[in-house]
Amino acid sequence: MNAVQFSRDIVLEPADNDRLANLCGQFDEHLRQIERRLDVEIASRGNTFRVTGRPGAAEVGGDVLLSLFEMTNEERLDPERVHMTLQESFMDDAAASVNDETLDGGEVVTIQTRRKLIRPRGANQGSYMRRVRDHDLAFGIGPAGTGKTYLAVASAVDALENEQVRRIVLVRPAVEAGERLGFLPGDLSQKVDPYLRPMYDALYDMIGAERVTQLIERNVIEIAPLAFMRGRSLNESFIILDEAQNTSIEQMKMFLTRIGFGSSAVVTGDITQIDLPSGQTSGLNNAIAVLGDVKGVSFTYFKPKDVVRHELVQRIVEAYEKNDRSS
């Protein structure tokens, strides 16, 4: 730990032994997790906690303890919940030091679906949700685990439930990630299902599998490979193009010109995971360069710090990013 130390004392009320045990975890595993992540030391006696470390880290540690203790009134904590709370605290702390050109201000956008309430985790996700709501075409660009696709699907479900659009169209290029899967059996839907599974999972999570099946049967939710978009004009639709880094320039242009009256589109992708043949320019990279100043188009860039999956995922993304820079 650094030479300059700061201590923050926290008194948690009410002094409920069950809630305190829930907060600390078995053998204090939750406290040790916070210590490792923030490089602080946590001492406790009853319902009084002292967090010692660098001034900023100790302040964050105290805030995390307060947030987690509040959660103990309604749920059983586990290491994943502790990690997510820590991650959100890092996002909010980072947002405070970023100027308005990077993150726009505004209210927190929340979405209530049939099965859950969806709120942004960190300022960058909040900015993304506002831009999706306020622009006809929004791009979400960044590494895996930052919520790009999940929040886009949530916005689509919200628009459908509020009758802002008549259908949801989910699109993805059928490009294999460095593998050759051969000829897949089944009809068209069964062939493209594996490529669109992340969007299916998000829909199931928000409105339930039975409801999703009904909407697909009624063609209210349409799932299609990118190649089948040519020649169409999609009116009153919420269109999501996922894995857009694997589009060609021609495919991207074709997709973007499908947007009809009363429609919105979200394009998501990770420019560090392009699976196109060597030497082929990604349509997403090209769109970033071409559309940067076009009115009505927004871009949100996610960083490794925005990853909201397992803590290890964030470290993996950062390691690959560091290796790419050194290469």
C-alpha contacts under 8 A as a table, 3 or more apart, distances in Angstrom:
res1	aa1	res2	aa2	distance
1	M	39	D	6.70
1	M	40	V	7.41
1	M	53	G	6.87
1	M	54	R	7.80
2	N	5	Q	6.87
2	N	53	G	7.45
2	N	54	R	6.72
4	V	53	G	7.80
4	V	54	R	6.34
5	Q	52	T	6.59
5	Q	53	G	5.09
5	Q	54	R	5.25
5	Q	55	P	6.68
6	F	52	T	5.55
6	F	53	G	5.45
6	F	54	R	5.80
6	F	55	P	5.09
6	F	58	A	6.68
7	S	50	R	6.42
7	S	51	V	5.48
7	S	52	T	4.31
7	S	53	G	6.63
7	S	55	P	7.61
7	S	58	A	6.50
8	R	50	R	5.58
8	R	51	V	5.21
8	R	52	T	6.52
8	R	58	A	6.25
8	R	59	E	6.72
8	R	62	G	6.74
9	D	48	T	7.11
9	D	49	F	5.73
9	D	50	R	4.46
9	D	51	V	6.48
9	D	62	G	7.65
10	I	48	T	5.72
10	I	49	F	5.04
10	I	50	R	6.22
10	I	62	G	6.60
10	I	66	L	7.94
11	V	47	N	5.81
11	V	48	T	4.52
11	V	49	F	6.36
12	L	15	A	6.47
12	L	47	N	5.33
12	L	48	T	6.42
12	L	49	F	7.96
12	L	66	L	7.30
12	L	69	F	7.43
13	E	16	D	7.61
13	E	47	N	7.29
15	A	20	L	7.46
15	A	46	G	7.55
15	A	47	N	5.59
16	D	19	R	5.38
16	D	20	L	6.14
17	N	20	L	5.02
17	N	21	A	6.03
18	D	21	A	5.16
18	D	22	N	6.17
19	R	22	N	4.94
19	R	23	L	6.14
19	R	69	F	7.13
19	R	72	T	5.57
19	R	73	N	6.88
20	L	23	L	4.96
20	L	24	C	6.23
20	L	47	N	7.05
20	L	69	F	7.37
21	A	24	C	5.21
21	A	25	G	5.93
21	A	26	Q	7.64
22	N	25	G	5.30
22	N	72	T	6.43
22	N	76	R	6.45
22	N	77	L	6.19
23	L	30	H	6.95
23	L	65	L	7.87
23	L	68	L	6.51
23	L	69	F	5.89
23	L	72	T	6.58
23	L	77	L	6.75
24	C	27	F	7.63
24	C	28	D	4.68
24	C	29	E	6.55
24	C	30	H	5.22
24	C	31	L	5.59
25	G	28	D	4.85
25	G	29	E	5.21
25	G	30	H	5.14
25	G	31	L	7.44
25	G	77	L	7.53
25	G	78	D	7.51
26	Q	29	E	5.68
26	Q	30	H	7.73
28	D	31	L	5.36
28	D	32	R	6.31
29	E	32	R	5.07
29	E	33	Q	6.11
29	E	79	P	7.97
30	H	33	Q	5.02
30	H	34	I	6.39
30	H	78	D	7.66
30	H	79	P	6.44
30	H	82	V	6.78
31	L	34	I	5.17
31	L	35	E	6.22
31	L	42	I	6.84
32	R	35	E	4.95
32	R	36	R	6.20
33	Q	36	R	5.29
33	Q	37	R	6.26
33	Q	79	P	7.71
33	Q	82	V	7.81
34	I	37	R	5.22
34	I	38	L	6.05
34	I	39	D	7.94
34	I	40	V	7.69
34	I	61	G	7.08
34	I	82	V	7.75
34	I	86	L	7.53
35	E	38	L	5.43
35	E	39	D	5.28
35	E	40	V	4.78
35	E	41	E	5.61
35	E	42	I	6.79
36	R	39	D	5.24
36	R	40	V	7.12
37	R	86	L	7.97
38	L	57	A	5.77
38	L	58	A	7.92
38	L	61	G	7.07
39	D	53	G	6.81
39	D	57	A	7.35
40	V	51	V	6.63
40	V	52	T	5.50
40	V	53	G	4.58
40	V	54	R	7.41
40	V	57	A	6.87
40	V	58	A	6.61
40	V	61	G	7.70
41	E	51	V	5.74
41	E	52	T	5.14
41	E	53	G	6.52
42	I	49	F	6.79
42	I	50	R	5.62
42	I	51	V	4.64
42	I	52	T	6.45
43	A	49	F	5.72
43	A	50	R	5.22
43	A	51	V	6.69
44	S	47	N	7.11
44	S	48	T	5.68
44	S	49	F	4.38
44	S	50	R	6.33
45	R	48	T	5.37
45	R	49	F	6.56
46	G	49	F	7.98
51	V	58	A	5.51
51	V	61	G	6.52
51	V	62	G	6.48
52	T	58	A	5.63
53	G	57	A	6.15
53	G	58	A	5.24
54	R	57	A	5.25
54	R	58	A	5.95
55	P	58	A	5.29
55	P	59	E	6.26
56	G	59	E	5.21
56	G	60	V	6.28
57	A	60	V	5.11
57	A	61	G	6.00
58	A	61	G	4.95
58	A	62	G	6.22
59	E	62	G	5.24
59	E	63	D	6.36
60	V	63	D	5.04
60	V	64	V	6.14
60	V	89	S	6.98
61	G	64	V	5.10
61	G	65	L	6.27
62	G	65	L	5.16
62	G	66	L	6.31
63	D	66	L	5.13
63	D	67	S	6.18
64	V	67	S	5.07
64	V	68	L	6.03
64	V	85	T	6.70
64	V	86	L	6.58
64	V	89	S	7.27
65	L	68	L	5.19
65	L	69	F	6.00
66	L	69	F	5.20
66	L	70	E	6.28
67	S	70	E	5.24
67	S	71	M	6.48
67	S	85	T	7.69
68	L	71	M	5.02
68	L	72	T	6.43
68	L	77	L	7.91
68	L	82	V	7.33
68	L	85	T	7.48
69	F	72	T	5.12
69	F	73	N	7.32
70	E	73	N	5.91
71	M	74	E	5.67
71	M	75	E	6.07
71	M	77	L	7.77
72	T	75	E	5.27
72	T	76	R	6.21
72	T	77	L	6.76
77	L	81	R	6.05
77	L	82	V	7.12
78	D	81	R	5.41
78	D	82	V	6.43
79	P	82	V	5.03
79	P	83	H	6.07
80	E	83	H	5.02
80	E	84	M	6.18
80	E	310	H	7.27
81	R	84	M	5.10
81	R	85	T	6.21
82	V	85	T	5.19
82	V	86	L	6.21
83	H	86	L	5.09
83	H	87	Q	6.02
83	H	310	H	7.48
83	H	311	E	6.80
84	M	87	Q	4.93
84	M	88	E	6.14
84	M	308	V	6.66
84	M	309	R	7.81
85	T	88	E	5.20
85	T	89	S	6.28
86	L	89	S	5.11
86	L	90	F	6.35
87	Q	90	F	5.14
87	Q	91	M	6.31
87	Q	305	K	7.95
87	Q	306	D	7.91
87	Q	308	V	6.82
88	E	91	M	5.04
88	E	92	D	6.20
88	E	121	R	5.65
88	E	122	G	5.39
89	S	92	D	5.22
89	S	93	D	6.07
89	S	122	G	7.61
90	F	93	D	5.07
90	F	94	A	6.05
90	F	305	K	7.62
91	M	94	A	5.16
91	M	95	A	6.11
91	M	121	R	7.58
91	M	122	G	4.72
91	M	123	A	6.43
91	M	124	N	7.67
91	M	305	K	6.86
91	M	306	D	6.54
92	D	95	A	5.04
92	D	96	A	6.41
92	D	122	G	5.30
92	D	123	A	5.92
93	D	96	A	5.35
93	D	97	S	7.08
94	A	97	S	5.50
94	A	98	V	6.72
95	A	98	V	5.23
95	A	103	L	7.40
95	A	122	G	7.72
95	A	123	A	5.83
95	A	124	N	7.46
98	V	102	T	6.45
98	V	103	L	6.99
99	N	102	T	5.77
99	N	103	L	6.74
100	D	103	L	5.18
100	D	104	D	5.41
100	D	105	G	7.02
101	E	104	D	6.76
103	L	123	A	7.30
103	L	124	N	6.54
103	L	127	S	6.21
104	D	127	S	6.06
105	G	127	S	7.45
108	V	119	R	7.82
108	V	120	P	7.54
108	V	126	G	6.14
109	V	119	R	6.70
109	V	120	P	7.24
109	V	126	G	6.50
109	V	129	M	6.51
109	V	130	R	6.52
110	T	117	L	7.10
110	T	118	I	5.70
110	T	119	R	4.59
110	T	120	P	7.08
111	I	117	L	5.83
111	I	118	I	5.04
111	I	119	R	6.47
111	I	154	A	7.07
111	I	155	S	7.39
111	I	158	D	6.61
112	Q	115	R	7.92
112	Q	116	K	6.14
112	Q	117	L	4.44
112	Q	118	I	6.17
112	Q	158	D	7.47
113	T	116	K	5.43
113	T	117	L	6.11
113	T	118	I	7.53
113	T	154	A	7.65
113	T	157	V	7.27
113	T	158	D	6.77
113	T	206	M	5.76
113	T	207	I	6.54
114	R	206	M	6.29
114	R	207	I	5.21
115	R	205	D	7.18
115	R	206	M	5.24
115	R	207	I	5.63
115	R	208	G	7.27
116	K	206	M	6.17
118	I	154	A	7.55
119	R	126	G	7.90
120	P	123	A	7.33
120	P	125	Q	5.12
120	P	126	G	4.98
120	P	129	M	7.52
121	R	124	N	7.97
121	R	125	Q	6.01
121	R	126	G	7.17
121	R	308	V	7.78
122	G	125	Q	5.69
122	G	126	G	6.46
122	G	306	D	7.46
123	A	126	G	4.92
123	A	127	S	6.11
124	N	127	S	5.02
124	N	128	Y	6.16
124	N	300	T	7.74
124	N	302	F	7.09
124	N	306	D	7.35
125	Q	128	Y	4.93
125	Q	129	M	6.20
125	Q	147	G	7.48
125	Q	306	D	7.98
126	G	129	M	5.21
126	G	130	R	6.35
127	S	130	R	5.24
127	S	131	R	6.21
127	S	300	T	7.61
128	Y	131	R	5.13
128	Y	132	V	6.16
128	Y	140	G	7.20
128	Y	300	T	5.86
129	M	132	V	5.16
129	M	133	R	6.24
129	M	151	L	7.00
129	M	152	A	7.84
129	M	155	S	7.54
130	R	133	R	5.07
130	R	134	D	6.04
131	R	134	D	5.05
131	R	135	H	5.74
131	R	138	A	6.53
131	R	298	S	6.42
132	V	135	H	5.64
132	V	136	D	7.50
132	V	137	L	7.29
132	V	138	A	5.43
132	V	152	A	7.50
132	V	155	S	7.41
132	V	266	V	7.00
132	V	298	S	7.95
133	R	155	S	7.39
135	H	138	A	6.16
135	H	264	S	7.48
135	H	296	G	5.49
135	H	297	V	6.21
135	H	298	S	6.66
136	D	263	S	6.98
136	D	264	S	4.55
136	D	265	A	6.12
136	D	296	G	6.04
136	D	297	V	6.76
137	L	264	S	5.94
137	L	265	A	4.84
137	L	266	V	5.77
137	L	267	V	7.70
137	L	296	G	6.52
137	L	297	V	4.96
137	L	298	S	6.55
138	A	265	A	6.45
138	A	266	V	4.83
138	A	267	V	6.29
138	A	297	V	5.72
138	A	298	S	4.77
138	A	299	F	6.00
138	A	300	T	7.81
139	F	266	V	5.75
139	F	267	V	4.73
139	F	268	T	5.80
139	F	297	V	7.74
139	F	298	S	6.06
139	F	299	F	4.72
139	F	300	T	6.11
140	G	148	K	5.73
140	G	266	V	7.43
140	G	267	V	6.22
140	G	268	T	4.71
140	G	269	G	6.65
140	G	299	F	6.17
140	G	300	T	4.99
140	G	301	Y	6.19
140	G	302	F	7.45
141	I	148	K	7.36
141	I	268	T	5.75
141	I	269	G	5.18
141	I	270	D	5.64
141	I	271	I	7.32
141	I	299	F	7.49
141	I	300	T	6.18
141	I	301	Y	4.92
141	I	302	F	6.01
142	G	146	T	7.09
142	G	148	K	7.76
142	G	269	G	6.54
142	G	270	D	4.89
142	G	271	I	7.10
142	G	301	Y	5.72
142	G	302	F	4.47
142	G	303	K	6.07
142	G	304	P	7.98
143	P	146	T	6.42
143	P	269	G	7.92
143	P	270	D	5.34
143	P	272	T	7.37
143	P	302	F	6.87
143	P	303	K	6.81
143	P	304	P	6.67
143	P	307	V	7.52
143	P	317	V	7.15
144	A	147	G	7.81
144	A	270	D	7.16
144	A	307	V	7.17
145	G	148	K	7.80
145	G	306	D	7.96
145	G	307	V	4.92
145	G	308	V	5.66
145	G	309	R	5.49
145	G	313	V	7.71
146	T	302	F	6.74
146	T	303	K	7.95
146	T	304	P	7.91
146	T	306	D	5.42
146	T	307	V	4.35
146	T	308	V	5.68
146	T	309	R	7.69
147	G	150	Y	5.16
147	G	151	L	5.80
147	G	307	V	7.68
147	G	308	V	7.28
148	K	151	L	5.71
148	K	152	A	6.29
148	K	268	T	6.22
148	K	269	G	7.95
149	T	152	A	5.03
149	T	153	V	6.17
149	T	198	P	7.91
149	T	199	M	7.10
149	T	242	D	6.84
149	T	268	T	6.44
150	Y	153	V	5.23
150	Y	154	A	6.24
150	Y	199	M	7.23
150	Y	202	A	5.84
151	L	154	A	4.86
151	L	155	S	6.13
152	A	155	S	5.11
152	A	156	A	6.25
152	A	240	I	7.14
152	A	266	V	6.61
153	V	156	A	4.95
153	V	157	V	6.16
153	V	199	M	6.95
153	V	202	A	6.74
153	V	203	L	6.97
153	V	240	I	7.61
154	A	157	V	5.13
154	A	158	D	6.14
154	A	202	A	7.81
154	A	203	L	7.87
154	A	206	M	7.38
155	S	158	D	5.04
155	S	159	A	6.17
156	A	159	A	5.14
156	A	160	L	6.21
156	A	168	I	6.51
156	A	238	F	5.73
156	A	239	I	7.82
157	V	160	L	5.10
157	V	161	E	6.06
157	V	168	I	7.74
157	V	203	L	7.98
158	D	161	E	5.19
158	D	162	N	6.11
159	A	162	N	5.24
159	A	163	E	6.15
159	A	164	Q	5.02
159	A	165	V	5.95
159	A	238	F	7.53
160	L	163	E	5.03
160	L	164	Q	5.94
160	L	165	V	5.28
160	L	166	R	6.27
160	L	167	R	6.48
160	L	168	I	7.27
160	L	238	F	7.95
161	E	164	Q	7.73
162	N	165	V	7.93
163	E	166	R	6.51
164	Q	236	E	7.61
165	V	168	I	7.70
165	V	236	E	4.77
165	V	237	S	5.13
165	V	238	F	6.44
165	V	262	G	7.20
165	V	263	S	7.00
166	R	220	V	6.88
166	R	236	E	5.64
166	R	237	S	5.88
167	R	219	N	7.63
167	R	220	V	4.56
167	R	221	I	5.71
167	R	222	E	7.55
167	R	236	E	7.07
167	R	237	S	5.04
167	R	238	F	6.45
168	I	220	V	6.27
168	I	221	I	4.77
168	I	222	E	6.20
168	I	237	S	5.66
168	I	238	F	4.85
168	I	239	I	5.96
168	I	240	I	7.99
169	V	221	I	5.93
169	V	222	E	4.76
169	V	223	I	5.94
169	V	224	A	7.55
169	V	237	S	6.83
169	V	238	F	6.15
169	V	239	I	4.68
169	V	240	I	6.37
170	L	196	L	7.90
170	L	199	M	7.63
170	L	221	I	7.61
170	L	222	E	6.18
170	L	223	I	4.86
170	L	224	A	6.38
170	L	239	I	5.98
170	L	240	I	5.07
170	L	241	L	6.41
170	L	242	D	7.78
171	V	196	L	7.79
171	V	223	I	6.18
171	V	224	A	5.26
171	V	225	P	5.53
171	V	226	L	5.61
171	V	239	I	7.39
171	V	240	I	5.93
171	V	241	L	4.76
171	V	242	D	6.36
172	R	195	Y	7.04
172	R	196	L	6.71
172	R	224	A	7.11
172	R	225	P	5.33
172	R	226	L	5.44
172	R	241	L	5.55
172	R	242	D	5.15
172	R	243	E	6.29
172	R	244	A	7.26
173	P	195	Y	7.95
173	P	225	P	5.68
173	P	226	L	4.97
173	P	227	A	7.31
173	P	242	D	7.76
173	P	243	E	7.03
173	P	244	A	7.28
173	P	246	N	6.53
173	P	247	T	6.41
174	A	192	V	7.16
174	A	195	Y	6.39
174	A	225	P	6.27
174	A	226	L	7.35
175	V	246	N	6.66
175	V	275	D	6.95
175	V	276	L	7.44
176	E	179	E	5.60
176	E	180	R	6.71
176	E	181	L	7.53
176	E	275	D	7.04
177	A	275	D	5.59
178	G	275	D	6.41
181	L	184	L	7.22
184	L	191	K	5.81
185	P	190	Q	7.50
185	P	191	K	6.67
186	G	189	S	7.75
186	G	190	Q	5.36
186	G	191	K	6.12
187	D	190	Q	5.33
187	D	191	K	6.21
188	L	191	K	5.08
188	L	192	V	6.37
189	S	192	V	5.47
189	S	193	D	5.90
189	S	223	I	7.67
189	S	224	A	7.82
190	Q	193	D	5.19
190	Q	194	P	7.68
191	K	194	P	7.03
192	V	195	Y	5.49
192	V	196	L	6.62
192	V	224	A	7.29
192	V	225	P	6.62
193	D	196	L	5.20
193	D	197	R	6.01
194	P	197	R	5.33
195	Y	198	P	7.89
196	L	199	M	5.63
196	L	200	Y	6.45
196	L	223	I	7.81
197	R	200	Y	4.94
197	R	201	D	6.08
198	P	201	D	5.13
198	P	202	A	6.35
199	M	202	A	5.08
199	M	203	L	6.25
200	Y	203	L	5.12
200	Y	204	Y	6.16
201	D	204	Y	5.14
201	D	205	D	6.15
202	A	205	D	5.08
202	A	206	M	6.34
203	L	206	M	5.18
203	L	207	I	5.97
203	L	208	G	6.88
203	L	209	A	7.58
203	L	212	V	6.78
204	Y	207	I	5.61
204	Y	208	G	4.31
204	Y	209	A	4.76
204	Y	212	V	6.68
205	D	208	G	5.97
205	D	209	A	7.97
207	I	211	R	6.27
207	I	212	V	6.82
208	G	211	R	5.51
208	G	212	V	6.26
209	A	212	V	5.06
209	A	213	T	6.14
210	E	213	T	5.19
210	E	214	Q	6.36
211	R	214	Q	5.12
211	R	215	L	6.27
212	V	215	L	5.17
212	V	216	I	6.17
212	V	221	I	7.68
213	T	216	I	5.16
213	T	217	E	6.17
214	Q	217	E	5.16
214	Q	218	R	6.31
215	L	218	R	5.09
215	L	219	N	6.09
215	L	220	V	5.04
215	L	221	I	5.47
216	I	219	N	4.85
216	I	220	V	5.88
216	I	221	I	4.75
216	I	222	E	6.12
217	E	220	V	7.67
218	R	221	I	7.59
219	N	222	E	5.58
224	A	228	F	6.51
224	A	229	M	7.72
225	P	228	F	5.77
225	P	229	M	7.52
226	L	229	M	5.56
226	L	251	Q	7.64
226	L	255	F	7.52
227	A	230	R	6.43
227	A	251	Q	7.81
229	M	232	R	5.81
229	M	254	M	7.74
229	M	255	F	6.64
229	M	258	R	7.35
230	R	254	M	6.52
230	R	255	F	7.43
230	R	258	R	7.80
231	G	258	R	7.73
232	R	258	R	6.01
233	S	257	T	8.00
233	S	258	R	4.84
233	S	259	I	6.30
233	S	260	G	5.55
234	L	237	S	6.12
234	L	258	R	5.87
234	L	259	I	5.51
234	L	260	G	4.83
234	L	261	F	7.59
234	L	263	S	7.09
235	N	259	I	6.90
235	N	260	G	4.30
235	N	261	F	4.88
235	N	262	G	5.82
235	N	263	S	5.53
236	E	260	G	7.10
236	E	261	F	6.15
236	E	262	G	4.41
236	E	263	S	4.59
236	E	264	S	7.93
237	S	260	G	7.93
237	S	262	G	6.94
237	S	263	S	4.64
237	S	264	S	6.50
238	F	263	S	5.70
238	F	264	S	5.00
238	F	265	A	5.79
239	I	263	S	7.52
239	I	264	S	6.24
239	I	265	A	4.58
239	I	266	V	6.35
240	I	265	A	5.69
240	I	266	V	4.85
240	I	267	V	5.90
240	I	268	T	7.73
241	L	244	A	6.19
241	L	265	A	7.70
241	L	266	V	6.31
241	L	267	V	4.78
241	L	268	T	6.28
242	D	267	V	6.11
242	D	268	T	5.00
242	D	269	G	6.23
243	E	246	N	6.07
243	E	247	T	7.97
243	E	268	T	5.98
243	E	269	G	4.59
243	E	270	D	6.98
244	A	247	T	5.46
244	A	252	M	7.82
244	A	267	V	6.48
244	A	268	T	5.83
244	A	269	G	4.83
244	A	270	D	7.67
244	A	283	G	7.24
244	A	284	L	5.81
245	Q	269	G	5.25
245	Q	270	D	6.03
245	Q	271	I	5.55
245	Q	273	Q	7.31
245	Q	274	I	5.60
245	Q	275	D	7.93
245	Q	282	S	5.63
245	Q	283	G	6.45
245	Q	284	L	5.02
245	Q	285	N	7.18
246	N	274	I	5.70
246	N	275	D	5.96
246	N	276	L	5.76
246	N	282	S	6.21
246	N	283	G	7.26
246	N	284	L	7.72
247	T	250	E	7.94
247	T	251	Q	5.72
247	T	252	M	5.98
247	T	276	L	7.77
247	T	282	S	5.86
247	T	283	G	5.04
247	T	284	L	6.86
248	S	251	Q	5.10
248	S	252	M	6.21
248	S	280	Q	7.37
248	S	281	T	6.48
248	S	282	S	5.29
248	S	283	G	4.49
248	S	284	L	7.93
249	I	252	M	5.25
249	I	253	K	6.28
249	I	281	T	6.89
249	I	282	S	6.27
249	I	283	G	3.87
249	I	284	L	7.54
249	I	286	N	6.55
249	I	287	A	7.84
250	E	253	K	5.23
250	E	254	M	6.10
250	E	283	G	7.18
251	Q	254	M	4.99
251	Q	255	F	6.10
251	Q	283	G	7.02
252	M	255	F	5.12
252	M	256	L	6.17
252	M	283	G	5.28
252	M	284	L	7.09
252	M	287	A	7.56
253	K	256	L	5.28
253	K	257	T	6.28
253	K	283	G	7.83
254	M	257	T	5.42
254	M	258	R	6.72
255	F	258	R	5.35
255	F	259	I	7.66
256	L	259	I	6.07
259	I	263	S	6.19
259	I	264	S	7.16
259	I	265	A	7.18
260	G	263	S	5.66
269	G	284	L	7.44
270	D	273	Q	5.68
270	D	274	I	7.43
271	I	274	I	6.04
271	I	284	L	7.40
271	I	285	N	7.01
274	I	282	S	7.34
276	L	280	Q	6.38
276	L	282	S	7.37
277	P	280	Q	5.82
281	T	285	N	7.39
281	T	286	N	7.37
282	S	285	N	5.32
282	S	286	N	6.39
283	G	286	N	5.03
283	G	287	A	6.03
284	L	287	A	5.02
284	L	288	I	6.29
285	N	288	I	5.27
285	N	289	A	6.66
286	N	289	A	5.25
286	N	290	V	6.14
287	A	290	V	5.00
287	A	291	L	5.54
287	A	292	G	7.72
288	I	291	L	5.69
288	I	292	G	5.69
289	A	292	G	5.89
290	V	293	D	7.83
291	L	294	V	5.19
291	L	297	V	7.26
292	G	297	V	7.64
292	G	298	S	7.92
292	G	299	F	7.75
293	D	297	V	7.87
294	V	297	V	5.87
302	F	306	D	6.10
303	K	306	D	5.43
303	K	307	V	7.38
304	P	307	V	5.51
304	P	314	Q	5.67
304	P	315	R	7.95
304	P	317	V	6.08
304	P	318	E	5.99
305	K	314	Q	6.82
307	V	313	V	7.37
307	V	314	Q	5.70
308	V	311	E	7.86
308	V	314	Q	7.98
309	R	313	V	6.37
309	R	314	Q	7.50
310	H	313	V	5.43
310	H	314	Q	7.22
311	E	314	Q	5.50
311	E	315	R	6.75
312	L	315	R	5.09
312	L	316	I	6.13
313	V	316	I	5.04
313	V	317	V	6.18
314	Q	317	V	5.18
314	Q	318	E	6.20
315	R	318	E	5.08
315	R	319	A	6.07
316	I	319	A	5.08
316	I	320	Y	6.31
317	V	320	Y	5.32
317	V	321	E	6.15
318	E	321	E	5.01
318	E	322	K	6.08
319	A	322	K	5.13
319	A	323	N	6.18
320	Y	323	N	4.98
320	Y	324	D	6.10
321	E	324	D	5.11
321	E	325	R	6.32
322	K	325	R	5.20
322	K	326	S	6.32
323	N	326	S	5.16
323	N	327	S	6.16
324	D	327	S	5.12
